[in-house]
Each structure stands twice: as structure tokens, then as C-alpha cells.
Amino acid sequence: GVPRKQSRWIDWYGNLEVTPPFTNRKGRRFPYGRVITGKQTELTMHPAVMKFIEAQAMQWPPIVVDVSWLMIGHVDEVVSFVPAKSKTGFKVLLPSPAAAREMLDALLREGLGDAVVFGEIDDETTAADLRETIAESDENLVIDDKIAQIRDQLTMEMNLENADFVMVPALFQWGRALIPNAVNSVVVNRHLLVPAPYGPQHDGRDCFEEAIRQALAACDVRVVFIDTWNVYHSSGGEIHCGTNTFRRLRDPAWWTHVVNTGDQGK
């Protein structure tokens, strides 16, 4: 295809993901998952790329979520899928300013309002200041509504239930994650690689890490925090943005299943 002018970052592959296998409400099985991508106002993933995927038939039609409220606008900033011992076999991670407010409220109740957040980093602040300012910003209140819409959309598109979602503490400022975004993570062999959030320290523990671990407790992974502030986060991305993984398919001959969809994926 011919590259588009001024498409910014929308055509990067953080904006092209796939769900785990599932069966939709009409009984159609997606044995290799379904493409999921973000739409930023009028911009979508490059049509030549989407046409290529459509021709393969297996993972089509795509689930397109609204990422217009993000500066970069990649689907991996708002949705990730993590193994779990559940009916679906996975949990859907979504970033949640509401969960971040609950996390910060809990710290304030413990008397940790003056605890330093983002310690030893230029953006250093306190838990109380973060709660009173960014957490209550109009931007984050709007994002709560946007995430609720994505949750409702995935519930319908993927035949999910409330228990299939994990709301991960997250805050945004000017369309970028303020706390390193745990949703923008990578699953590798039952490990979940998560950007270290640089939360307040108390009794030798990072309070943000502890809250994220608690949120992910229902997932069947070992959570590993990695310092990515300078290499990824400060440039507007996280671990998933800069990491490639190779997936081993149980049944690599995907093309043999195309005829079984009954409609050639359309």
C-alpha cells in the first residue's frame, strides 16, 4: 500500500491487535480471535492493511473502538487480554480513572497523602495532590465514560459478562497515561510484563504496584514489574508499544478453517 500523509501514529501496529478465541452471541466461533483496532476521529488503520486482513477471512470483521480521546490513539492503550482460569479463559484489562481514585482514596485513609509519587523523577508529586488535581480532572471523568462505552461494546461483540473485565487503576493527562499504563503490557509464557508505576513507597512496598497486583489477582499470570519510564513511558508509550512477541498456534493451518465460517468471514 501507499503510506498516507499525516496519519500520525494511527497506522503503527500498537493499533492492530487480536482477541483470544471466542464465540459470539450468534454462535459464530472465532477460533483465531477477531481483529480489534482503534479509530481516532476520522482516522482508522490503513485501509490497505485492513483489506489484506479481510481477505484472510478468519478474524473479520474487526472490532473498532473509539480512541479519539487519546493523543496517540492505539488500541493497546485501552484493551489487553490476559489468561485466566475462567469460562472464557481470559480477562479483559481496561484502564480506569475511577479505580485510580479508589486507589488514591485508600492511601489517603492510611494517612499517606504526603507520600511521594513518581519518586526521583522530574514529575514528582504526592498522592494527595494527584487525587485532588489530575484524578478529578474533566479529562479523566470523560475517560471514565469512554471506557464504560468500550466495556459495553466488548460485552456485546464478544459475548462477555461483567466478571470477564478487570478495571486497572490509570490516569491520563493531555491524552497520555500519567501513571505508566498497566493495560499496555505483554503476556509471555504466563508472565505479565507490566510497566513499573513509581507509586508511593510504604513499608518497603510500592503502593501502586500492590493495587495493580490486587486488580490482576483473578488472572492466571505472574505479574512482573519492569522500569520503562525513560525508554517507553516518557515518549508516550509502554511495554506493549515497544515489544514483539511470537505466538505458537495450536493449529497453524488457519486457512483450512475459513470454509467452516459459512460466510467466508463476511
Order of alpha helices (4+ residues) and beta strands (2+ residues): beta-beta-beta-beta-alpha-beta-beta-beta-alpha-beta-beta-alpha-alpha-beta-beta-beta-beta-beta-beta-beta-alpha-beta
